[in-house]
Amino acid sequence: MQITFLGADHEVTGSCHYLNACGRHILIDCGMEQGNDVYENQELPVNAADVDYVLLTHAHIDHSGLIPLLYVNGFRGKVFTTKASMDLCQIMLRDSAHIQMFEAEWRNRKARRSGGKEFVPLYDLEAAEEVMKHFVPCAYDAMVELEENIHVRFTDVGHLLGSASIEVWLKEDDISRKVVFSGDIGNQNKPIIKDPMYLSEADFVVMESTYGNRNHNDTQDSVAELASIIERTLKRGGNLVIPSFAVGRTQELLYYIRKIKADNVIPDLPDFQVYIDSPLAVEATNVFNKNVEACFDEEAMELVKQGINPISFPGLNLAVSSVESKNINFVSEPKVIISASGMCEAGRIRHHLKHNLWRPECTILFVGYQANGTVGRAILEGAKSIKLFGEEIEIHAEIRKMEGISGHADKKGLLHWINEFSPKPQKVFVVHGEDSVCDEFTACLRNEYGLNAEAPYTGGVYSLVDGSCIEEGNRAKKSRRTTTKRATEVFERLMAAGRRLLTVISHNEGGANKDLAKFTDQINALCDKWDR
């Protein structure tokens, strides 16, 4: 009964944890790295084809984005998550596949001109669609039996529509253990979705620490602050450009802007226009509207009962096609533009930055976490210019950040969540935080709250019997910048297919001799064809 840490260890993105228990191989999240890749992540220690289950905390790409790659490499097990997370993955994984394919096409055009090697996308649209057939939707608070000795339960953690902490009960050789995976813990009193729910007992806890070294501004009035920024920017003739995560943060902004308009907070600009430039955000908004009963909080539900859509208002414009997106920049009237990606690493936001970063009358407003090494982080930390589409763009726009709108709990919220456990867990594993933040928050849990806490490194293996370290993780940092690990050359896919074939062969042990002989002949014929 062991846990291995594979991703988001002393880093914020790429969440992935591996349970080897009860004779089964289980992943909790399988996320894509974004921004600066500080550590060389440990490879999955088993064949993808041998993974029995994936338990998904929520749909954000840094938690779900490599599930289609897992499928490409042979995974054919089941993915358990909440219904809302499954609905969001339907659109987010397709969108991620489009990005992979677009990047591959762009790189291969350059490669053909320069004689470079072919670039292979992580996965394509078919893989994203096929893996969705393996998803199993689960209701909040329902006990789910994966099999006799493995049970799980999803509890609303208030970070995103459908987000959950996952409780896992394991029984092996008369030893029973309960492991809790926090997922991303949400803020209190956020619009639309419910506040985080708290859990009370566990043997081991794996918890995030994104804001484990600082607190948000509790006195901040997000509606008033946003209204002030909109008014100041538009009155001086500029555009307010908001890089925003298409799922979650964009809908939260729509909620605030609807309130600003409904309450006439900016009387001099009652008809200001807002453009959502993200097909994914448009689809995600539809998913929000489909999951009202299960996920909306009381305030949002009260608006729904009055016949008011909490995330729609006069003056809202949706840009889906590329033509509609380009036309936004030809609208001379000052406006609000909300576009993805939230960290400015890809997508249509980069075009809007190109058109607005150099203009001193404009404002770029960040409303979410900016990972190390991302374009958003560089802008926020005072870069004088950035390169977009091969052109150096000087930064003269006003740069702002709204702290209180974060989807992650701050240090106080994290401490509230972990201190609800009674008795104290046998051990707390701190993950999903920048290098120094993981260490600071771990020290806080140990020294101030008496918890047995540790921040594992990628590749670290621990016993779930007594919490002891079986194998130290990799502490060596690397310097290269990458969006995600590109172990996707065609030959690596061939190797993955071979590993899957071995798994399929083992599954056929004990089969009818006639069928096994036929299978053997087919394999030998394939080998004869390709043996070089």
N, C-alpha and C positions, 0 to 999 in steps of 0.2 A: 504494500500500500504506500505509494510514493507520489510526490508532486514534483514536476520539473518546470522551471520558469524559462520560457522561450522568447518572450517579447515584452516591451514596455517595462523593462527592469533598469532602473536608474535612467529611464527615458519616458517620454510621455505617450508616444504613439506605437502602434504595432502590437497591441495586446494579444498575448497568447500564453496559456498555461496548459500543461499536460498532466492528466491523472492516469496513473497505471495502477488499477485496483480491480479486485473481483474478476481478474482475468480479462478485463476490458481496457481499451485504449480510448480515453475521453479528452477532448480539447474543450477548454473554456475560452471562447473567442478565438478568432483567427484573423487578426487585423493587419492592415497595411501600414508600413512606416511612412511618415510624412516629415519633411524637413530634414534636419541634420541627424544623420545616423551615427550616433556616438560610439556604440559598441557593435561588434560583429555578432549578430544574433545566432544563437545555437540553432542548428537545423533540427527539424522534427526527428526524434530518435527512433521512430518506427516508420514503416512504409505508409504513405497516405492511404493505400488500399486497406491497411490494417486498422485504421481509425474507425471505431464503432459509432461514436456519437460526438457531435459538437453541441455544446450548450452556449447559446449566444446571449450576452447581456443586453445589447442594443444594436441598432442598425448603423451607427456611424462607421465610416469606412476604416478608421483606425482600429475597429474591433471586428468588422465583418469582411473587409475588403479582399482577403486572400482565400475565402471559402471557395470561390470558383476555381482558383489555382489548385486548391486541394482536390477538387473534382477532376481537373485536368490530369493530376498526378495519380488518380486511381481511387479516390474516396467515393464510396457508394453507401455510406452509412446514413444516419438520420441527424438532422439539425433541429434541435428543440429551442424554441424561443416564444415570446408572446405573439399574439395575433397581429398587434399593431407593428411590432418589429418585423414580422414576416411581410406585411403589406409594404413597409418602407423598403425592405431589402429587394422587393420585386422591382422597384424603380432605381434604387441606389446602386445595386450591383450591375444592372444594365448600363447605367450611366458610367460606372467605373470601366466597364468593358469598352464602351465607346471611346473613352479617354485613352485606354491602352491601344486600341486599334488606330485611333487618329495619330497618336504619338509614333506608332510603328510605321504608319504610312509616311509621315513627315520625315522620320529618320531614314527610311529606305529610299526616299527620293534623293536625299543628300548622299546616301551611300552609293547609289547608282552613278551619280555624277563623279564621285571621288574614288570609286572602286573599293569602297568599304564593305564590311560584312553585313549580311542581312540581319536586321533587328527583329526579334520575335516578341510580340506582345505577351504580357503575363498570361492573359486569357482573352478569349473573344466572346462575342455576344451569345453564341450557342452554349458555351460553358456556363455563363451567368444564368441563362434560362433553364438549362438542364438541371443545375444544382438546386434550383428552387423547387423542383419536384421532390426533393428529399427533405424539405422543411416540414416540421410538425408544429402547428400552432398550439399554444398552451394558454389557459386562462390564468390571470393573477390569482395567487393564494391557493391554487389547486395542487394537491399532491399528485405527482406524475411518477408512475412506476416505469423506469426504463427496462428493468428486469427484476427478478426476485430480490437481489441484494443491493440494488441501486435505485434510490428515489430522489427526486428533485422537486423544488418548488420555486416559483418566480414571484418576487415581491416588488411592488412599485417603488422605484428609488428616485423618481422625480427629476431625472436629468433630461429626458427626451420622451416623446410619445412612444410608449411601449417599453421604455428602459426598465431594467430590473436588477436587483440583487438576486443571486441564485444560491439557494441552500442545497447542499448535496449530502445525502445520507449514504454511507457505505458500510457494508458488513462483509468481512473476509476472515475466515478461520476463527470464528467466534469473537473477532475484534470489531467493534462498531465505532465509527467515527463520523462526525459531522463537520463538513468544510463549507464555509460561506465565502462567496466571491462577491465583493461589494458592487462590481461594475463601477460606472461613473456616478458618483453621488451628487444629486441635484441640490440647488439652493432652496431655501424656504421662501414662501410667498412670491413665487414666480407666476406669471400669467399663464392661462390656458390649462396647463397640466397640474396634477396634484403634487402636494408636498411629499418629500421622501418618507417612506415608512421605515420603522426601525425594527430590528431583530433582537432577540434576547439571549440566545445561547448558541455556542459553537465550540468545537474543540480547536479548530484552526480557522483563521480569518485571513483572506487575501484582500487588501483594501488599497484603493487609489490614494494618491497624495498630490494631485495637480497643484492645488493652492495650499499645500501643507506648511508653508512658511509665512503666510500673510492672510489678513482679513479684508473682506470687501468693506466698502463704506456703507454701513447700515442706515445712515441718515439720508442717503441719496434718493431723490425722487426721480426715477427713471423717466417718467412722462414729462416732468418739468424740464429736466436736463435735455432730453431729446428735442422738445419743443424749442428751447432756447437756441440750440445748435441749428435747427432747421430755419428758424426766423433770422438769425444773424447771417447765415450763409446766403439764403435766398434774397434777402434785402440788399446785400451788396452785389447781387447779380451773378452769384456763383452757383454751382451744383454741389449738392451734398452726396458724396459717393460712399456707400457703405458696403465694404466687403463682408459678406455674411454667409454662414453655413446655410445651405439651401433647406436643410431639414432641421427644424427646431428654432434656430435663432431668427430666421426670416419670418416665421409665423408669429414669433414673439414681438418683433418689430411692427408687424401689421396690426397686432393687438394694440400696441401703444399708439400708433398713428391714428387708428380708428377712434381711440379715446380723445386724442388731441383735436381731431376734427369735430367729434360729437360734442365736446365741451367747449368748442370755439376758443381754445387756448391761444391761438394765434389769430386774433380778430382781423389784422391787416392782410392776412393771407389765407382766407377761408377755403380757397379753391386750389391750393397748391397741388401739383401733380406728383404722383409716386409711380415709378417704373420698377417692376420686378423683372429683371433680365436673367432668367434662369429657367429652362424647361423643367429641370429637376425640382426647383422650388414650387413651380406651378403644380406639378404632379403631387409633390409632398403635401401641399396645402389641401388637395383633394383627399389624400389619405387621412389628414387630420379631421376633415369633415365627416369621414366614414367611421371614425373611432370615438365619437363624442361620448357615448354612454360610459365606456370603460375607462376613459383616460382624462376627460375634462374635469377641472376643479369646479367648486360650487359657484364661483363668480362667473366663470365662462358658461356654465350650465344655465344660470339665471338669465343671461343674455339670450341663449338659445331658446329658452322657454318663452321669451318675449318676442321671438321671431327675428332676433338680431343675429347676424353672422358676426362672431367676435373678431374675425380676421378679414373683413371686407369693408369697403367704404367708397364713397364717391371720389373720383380722381385717381383710382387705382388702375394702372395699365399693366397688362401682362405681355411680355415679349417672349414668344416661343421660337419663332423662326429666326434664322440668322439675319434676314432682311429687316425684321422688326427690331432686332438688336442693334443693327447698324444705324437705323433711322433715329434711334434715341439721341445720338450725337449730333443730329441735324436739327433737333428741337432747340431753338434759341432761348426759350423761356426757362428761367432757373427752375430746377426740379430736384427731387430726391431719386437717386438710383441705387437700388439694392441688388447686388449681383454676387454670384459665387465664382471662385471658391473663397471661403472665409479667411484663408491664410495667403491668398493671392498667388498660389502656386500654379494654378491652371484656370481654364474657363474664361468666361466673358469679362470678368472683372478686370483682367489685364488690359483689355481694350479701353475700358473706361478710365483706368489709371493713366494710360497713355494720353488720353484726351483731356484729363483734368489735373493731373499731378503738378504740371508746370504753371497752373493758373493760380495766382495768389488769392483770388476771390473765392476759390472753391475750398471745400473741406473734405478730408478723407477721415471717416469715423470708423474706428475699430470697435467691434462689439463682442469679440470672442478671443479665446486664447490663441496666441501666436507662437508656434513652436520654434525652437532654436533652428536657425538655418533657413527659415522661410522668408520670402519676399516681404510678407507682412511684418515680421519681426524686425527686419532691416529698416523698413520705413518708420516703424514705431520708435526705434532706437536712434533715429536722427540721421539716417543716410541722406547725403546731399543729392544723390541721384541714383537711379536704378536703370538697368538695361531691360527693355521690353521689345520683343520682336526685332532684335539686332540694333536697336536705337537707344542711345543714352538719353534718359528723360530726367531733366533737373526737377527737384522737388521744391516748389514754392507754395503749394497749398497748405492750409492749416491742417495739422495732424492732431486728431483727438482720439481718446479712448474712453469708453463707458465701462467702468469696472463692475458696477452693480448689476449689469445685465448678463453676467456670466452664467453659464449653465452648470458650472461646477460649484460645489460647496467650498467655502473658504476654510481656513484652519479651524475656526470655531465650529463650523458645521461638521467637519470631519471628526473632531473630537466628540461632539455630541453623538454622532452615529456610533463610534466605536465604544463609547462609554455606556451605551445602553445594554451591552452584553454583561450578563450576570449569571453565574460567576465569570471571572475573567477568562478569556480563551487561553488554551495551553500555549499558543503562539500566534502572533500577528505578523504576517508578511506584508511589507510596504512596497507597493509597485506604482507604476503610472505617475511618475513625477520626475522632474529634471534631476540630474545627478546629485547636486547639493541639497535639493529639496527633500529627496528621499532620505538622505542622511539626517537632515535637521528634524524632519518629522518623526523619524524612528527614534532619535535621541529624546525628543519630547515625550513620546509614549513611554519610553523606558524610565527616564529620570523624573518626570512629573506625574506620571500616572501608574507607575509600577507594572507596566505590561512587558511581557517577554516579546519584544519586537525585533525584527530583522529585515533589512532591505536586501533581498537576494539579487545576484547578478545573473544575466542570461546564461543558461546552461546549468544553473544550480539545481541540485537534486536533494530533496528532503524527505525523511520518513514521516508518514502520517500516523505512525504508531506512537512515537515519542518526540517527534519534531526535530530530531537530530539531523545534521547536515551529512549527507552521504557523499556528495561531490560538490566542490566549490565551483561557483560560476566564473565566467570570464571577466576579469577586471581590466583587461587591456583595451584602451581606447584606440579608435582609428580616426584618421583626419579627413578622409574623403567624404564629400557630400553626395547624398543619393536620396531619391524619393522613395525607393524601396529596393530590396535586394533582388537583383536581376539574375537569379539562377534559372534562367528560362531559355537557354540555348536549345536548339532542336535536339542535340544529342542528349541533353539532360532529360528532355521529355521522353526520349527513347528509353533511357535508363529507368525512368519512372514507370513506363509501360512494362518493362521487363520485371520490375519489382511487383507490379500488380499481377502479372502473369503467375509469378510464384505463389502469390496469395490465393489466386483462383485455383491453382493446382492443389494447394493444401485443403481448400474447401471441398474438393471433389474426392478426398480420401474416403474409401469405403463405398464408392459408387459402383455401379454395375460394370463388370469387366468389358462388356461390349462398348459401353460409352467411354470408358477410360482408354480403350484401345483406339477408338476413333479420335479422341482428343489428342492422344499421343501422335497419331499419324498426321494430324493437322499441324501440330507444333513442329514436327520434323520436316514437313513439307515447307513450312515457312522458313525454317532454318536453312534448308537446302537452297531456297531461292535467294537468301540474303547472305549466306556464308561467303566471306571474301578471303 
